[in-house]
């Protein structure tokens, strides 16, 4: 079941970029293949790579991220909603949106990530999380 979407013109609160020494198709698989995704983020993952398809990542601490695929343009762009399964968490499933763009650069692939529709409080914690996981992504690709 598709998650509700908020307006696309909502301000960006978390933006991160990293260059990975690999072509976009290799980096793409690390985002979209559950077996590769868990090498850098989460301990289990499931993803149905079609608009409206579910994405679920369970982390080592037991937290579960639930979302839905919004846009797929392999191997250039992936957009999905993001929220936590735990009802005590502020960011509920469908409440925020993650946009990942992969662009060829001389040193490999530039990964540009934007996490939208977060409160300032939530943005700080998610920024820290993305810094950690994007570093792990670079290591997983290497």
Buried (B, 14 or more C-beta within 10 A) or exposed (E): EEBEEEEEEEEEBBEBEBBBEBBBEBBBBBBBBBEBBBBBBBEEBEBEBEEEBBBBBBBEEEEBBBBBBBEBEBBBBBBBBBBBBEEEBEBBBBBBBBBBBBEEEEEBBBBBBBBBBBEEEBBEEBBEBBEEBBEEBBEBBE
